[in-house]
Amino acid sequence: MARITELARSTGASVDEIRYLEAKGFIESVRVRVHTRRVREYRESDVQKVKTIIKFRRQGFTWDAAFGKAMKELENPTLF
């Protein structure tokens, strides 16, 4: 599990981009209580999804197109 800042650092996405992806329903966080605050945590599958979406987004695709391409790539990874 990764918190939002860790997710941003490891994927190259901004915190705002991650929040946008969550608002669009592309990824889902788990809210956990840390002392008196509730923080977002993301599963490893969401980390991979964000990395792939951001890769396509940086290539100029729209958010929806980047999500679609990311899902296809994650379902059928190419062999090298």
Summary of the structure (lengths in Angstrom):
residues: 80
radius of gyration: 13.0
end to end distance: 27.9
largest distance: 46.7
contacts: 211
relative contact order: 0.17
helix: 58%
strand: 16%
